[in-house]
Amino acid sequence: MPRQRISFVWLLSLAAMMSVVGCGAPTTSTPATLSAQDQRDIRALDSAYVTAWLRDDTAAVLATLARDAVLMPAGHAPLTNREAIRAFWWPRDGSRTRVTAFARQIEELGGNEDLAYVRGSDSLAFTYEKDTTRLQQRIVSTTLGLLRRDANGRWRVSRMMWYARSP
């Protein structure tokens, strides 16, 4: 058999094998996308987070976070445990920060049945007091949160990062 004919037959055989292999069942399954109920539950969690800040309810804010949540505020090292999160948001130095207005617009929500993400824009106003100092500030920020289900099947914030930006 001429050399060109062998090469052609070999290529044809290889192509046939590849098409048969390609028609088989996939070796990995594709996770299901977020259900409408998951999307509602995630939006409710986000609303609970915002409402907890407005009520100045530390326990309720922390309840929206996974036990091993990591927060990544712009300009700071990641906060990798509950103690670091508490120290950042509620320091024990005699200062007090109170959120006076908080609005979040979810701009993107996606994921699968086990892991989800939320991207949004926040508008936040707060007062800071320590000793005789009292400051009022308003910031606009972009936030990205990763959420996952806890042992009871409820969505919780697993990772969250944000940065202030120009309005």
ABEGO torsion letter per residue (X at the ends): XBAAAAAAAAAAAAAAAAAAAAABBBABBBBBBBBAAAAAAAAAAAAAAAAAAAAGBAAAAAAABBAABBBBBBGBBBBABAAAAAAAABBAAGBBBBBABBBBBBABBBEBAABBBBBBBBBBBBBBBBEABBBBBBBBBBBBBBBBBBAAGBBBBABBBBBBBBX
